[in-house]
């Protein structure tokens, strides 16, 4: 029984799942929107929003040590320094006054080949 077991496994081992989440969140921040399966979109949504919140707090921190700490926390979960700088310089300031809900999932229907439910996950414009 899976009672009280949080999270989705997506048929992958732990390392594969972490790599998948990291790549998908990186691409979401680079391009602003990605098309994927509904299950994967729901799986990365919380992590992506949490990273945006960390970036917001890091930008508003007055102490330099807190800013550096926020950047290191985000960099540990993303691929590439250019994505981290984009998150802190472009994405986080966009949501400075928004209390949460930075992403939107739009359902697109079923994929032609295997019938998987597809979805578009995007950053909300504000």
C-alpha positions in Angstrom: 0.0 0.0 0.0 1.2 3.5 -0.8 -0.7 5.2 2.0 0.9 8.6 2.9 3.7 8.2 0.3 4.2 11.6 -1.3 5.7 12.3 -4.7 5.6 10.7 -8.1 8.0 8.0 -9.3 7.2 8.2 -13.0 8.7 4.7 -13.5 12.2 5.8 -13.0 15.0 5.3 -10.4 15.9 8.1 -8.0 18.8 9.4 -10.0 17.0 9.3 -13.3 14.0 11.1 -11.8 16.2 13.8 -10.3 17.9 14.3 -13.6 14.6 14.5 -15.4 13.2 17.1 -13.0 16.4 19.2 -13.1 16.4 19.2 -16.9 12.8 20.0 -17.2 12.9 22.9 -14.7 16.0 24.3 -16.4 14.2 24.2 -19.8 11.1 25.8 -18.3 13.2 28.7 -16.9 15.1 29.1 -20.2 12.1 29.0 -22.6 9.2 30.1 -20.4 7.1 27.1 -21.4 7.5 23.4 -22.2 5.2 20.7 -23.5 5.3 17.4 -21.6 3.1 14.8 -20.2 0.5 15.9 -17.6 2.1 13.7 -14.9 5.6 15.2 -15.4 4.2 18.8 -15.5 2.5 18.2 -12.2 5.6 16.7 -10.7 7.9 19.6 -11.5 5.4 22.4 -10.8 6.0 22.6 -7.0 9.8 22.5 -7.4 9.9 25.2 -10.0 7.7 27.5 -7.9 9.9 26.8 -4.8 13.0 27.9 -6.8 11.3 31.1 -7.9 10.4 31.8 -4.2 14.0 31.2 -3.1 15.2 33.6 -5.9 12.7 36.3 -4.8 13.8 36.1 -1.2 17.5 36.2 -2.3 16.9 39.3 -4.3 15.1 41.1 -1.5 17.7 40.1 1.1 19.8 42.9 2.5 22.7 40.9 3.7 25.1 39.7 1.0 25.6 36.3 2.6 21.8 35.6 2.2 22.0 36.5 -1.4 24.9 34.2 -2.1 23.2 31.5 -0.1 20.0 31.8 -2.2 22.0 31.6 -5.4 23.9 28.5 -4.2 20.6 26.8 -3.2 19.2 27.4 -6.7 22.4 26.5 -8.5 22.4 23.1 -6.8 19.1 22.3 -8.4 19.6 23.7 -11.9 21.8 23.0 -14.9 24.1 25.9 -15.8 25.0 29.3 -14.4 23.1 31.2 -17.2 19.8 29.7 -16.0 20.5 30.8 -12.4 21.4 34.4 -13.5 18.2 34.5 -15.7 16.1 33.3 -12.7 17.5 36.0 -10.4 17.7 38.9 -12.9 14.5 38.4 -15.1 12.1 35.8 -13.6 12.1 36.5 -9.9 11.7 40.3 -10.2 8.6 39.7 -12.4 6.8 38.0 -9.5 8.0 40.3 -6.7 4.5 41.3 -5.6 2.8 38.0 -6.4 2.4 35.7 -3.4 2.6 32.4 -5.3 1.2 30.6 -8.3 3.9 31.4 -10.8 3.2 28.5 -13.2 0.1 27.4 -15.2 -0.6 23.9 -16.6 -2.8 23.8 -19.7 -4.1 20.4 -20.8 -3.6 19.7 -24.5 -5.2 16.3 -25.1 -3.7 13.0 -25.9 -0.4 12.3 -27.7 -0.8 10.6 -31.1 1.6 7.7 -30.5 0.8 6.3 -27.1 -2.3 8.2 -26.0 -0.4 9.9 -23.0 -2.2 13.0 -21.7 -0.1 16.0 -22.7 0.1 19.4 -21.0 1.8 22.7 -21.5 3.5 24.1 -18.4 4.4 27.8 -18.6 5.4 30.7 -16.4 2.6 33.2 -15.9 3.2 36.6 -17.5 3.0 39.5 -15.1 
